[in-house]
Amino acid sequence: MDTGISPKDILEWSFVIAALDLGVLGFVYNSYVTVRLLDEPAPLMIVQLLKFFCRGIAVVLVALTVVSVVTGIQYGVAWQVWVIITCLVATTIFAAILAYWMD
């Protein structure tokens, strides 16, 4: 079935959006850690909201990683692309674990 979108475009957009997603995750996680390290107790709603955002961003990152892996398998991409996909998978696993273990 021809979707009109080339595998190269799918992978490029997956990598670009994943990179942006990781940047946002880093910012939100940094905000979470800053709030948790304050001397005065932070409002519970802010902490819960930051945890929710981190976990939501991790879910989006997992979805983008799955799209990249499936595209790579379906279209038989070169080994260089598999190196990038493997790095994305490793980063996604780390981000998902980090988001899951937020207390």
Order of alpha helices (4+ residues) and beta strands (2+ residues): alpha-alpha-alpha
